[in-house]
Amino acid sequence: MKEFVINLWTARQQERLTNDAGSRLNSLGADLKRRLTMTGKNATRLRKVIEQGASVEGGDPLFELRPVWMASPETVAQLFARAPVFDVVIFDEASQCRLEEALPVLTRAKRLVVAGDEKQLPPTRFFESTANDDDNQLDDDLDAQSLFEKQQSQTEDLLSAALHLSIDQAYLDVHYRSKNADLIEFSNRAFYRDRLQAIPGHPDRRDAVPPVRLIRADGVYQDSENEIEAQKVVDVVRELLMVDAAPTVGIACMNVAQRDVILEALDDAAADDERFAKALDAARNRTNRGSFEGLFVKNLENVQGDERDHIVISTTYGPTKDGKFFQRFGPLQQQGGGRRLNVLVTRARAAVHLVTSIPQSAYRSLPPVPDGAAATGGYLLFAYLKYAEDLLPHYAPQEAKAESTQVKVNVLATKAPSKLAESLAGMIADQAKLGSDVYWGNEGFAVDVAVRNAQGKYPLGVLVDGSRFPLVDDIVEWDIFRTKVEEDQGWKLLRVWSPQVFRDADAVVRQVLQSSKP
């Protein structure tokens, strides 16, 4: 299909821009070539090239040859006339686009698509003049962080403005970035009301360690810095880079001061170890499929939009040198602090390494958030630390899972239960002596009956009837998609329809037993 569309598109351009024989450019094609290829003092700026083509009868062929343009809002406003030049204009990362920057672009579109995440950061105004403040001056006691928060509270972004309009809205429910569903589970619960459907990996391919690893540094927080924690970050980076096929790495922390300490610690470690220096240099300059994916060290406010295989997070805060721990979390405690944390913990594809000096006693016994109140960023940071610590027991070594070899049916929680799936799992256990997990995975990518053999492996997944995922409009389309995704994750699937079970349940059980064999 791709080749057909390209060939059809090319044929149309040749027909319009060449003579009848197709061997030479006609006058329209020659004029376009002149506009684009003229050099020297007669060269035409792109804005003028576009302006000259506006009067071409039937439309400028430049837009037929190049129907898709990628540019910043500022560039669009500079290059194109204030007219609906494009059929559709798409704003990506719209929560980062200021409304005043977007408005000039809207006049260039017949239709508008606004894409973004309201649970992530708004655009920054920290470095702008404050001449228009209500009091026309800065309070003497406002430090840089307080000024930042004051400016942020006045920011209006395109996404927020669009959500206040009566427009068609659609959600991206499938989460593709995280290779392990536990990477996104915390944010899914805390920010997205369990709407996101991460693609669960096959249980036989489960990682030996949690994708969110809690590493205690027990450092000292002084003058907005934590040097011990920075050294622990270097240890983690060394561990990640000093292997064959090293992953891409990003480092994030809570403030600029800690960022600088980590950068200095990395450079010092490289100066003392030539092999690490080479690995660090390669990591900093790494590209993947033409995109820059080098190692970065960024503070909380600058990490949005980045993603790497592994993210190392320095939580930075900790006890003072006299052992006192103050719950002063700067930007996390201010308005939008939860959004900052959400950005921070969702940057990784494969793993998060959470380096912390925050005392365990501070986050192990969290009180519930009062009804009607919103959790602060500091509270959510504590909750994330607890989440990371609680993941560890679920990744116990294989030899500690003797109970999984028992013929047992585990019925997991689901919003759309199926009596057929549960009954079938019971029959498989009674007659075939095979255990199972019913509703394994998540709501969107559930394996109705994940069959488990005596070795604790999962040789077969049984799907009954159609998809039970209630959020989709077309359950057949979703069921086809779900099946393909699960097969790509390594599942061997058997489809069982309810009439088969009603007619001959024993035959279905025999089919499950046969299909479960290697």
Helices and strands as residue ranges (DSSP letters): H 2-17, H 27-37, G 40-42, H 46-53, H 62-65, H 73-79, E 86-91, G 94-96, H 99-106, E 109-114, H 144-152, H 158-163, E 174-175, H 181-191, E 197-198, G 203-205, E 212-216, H 227-241, E 249-253, H 256-272, H 274-284, E 287-288, E 291-292, E 296-299, G 300-302, E 308-314, G 330-333, H 337-345, E 348-356, H 360-363, H 377-391, G 392-395, G 398-400, G 402-405, E 409-411, H 419-432, E 435-440, E 447-452, E 460-464, H 475-488, E 493-496, H 498-503, H 505-515
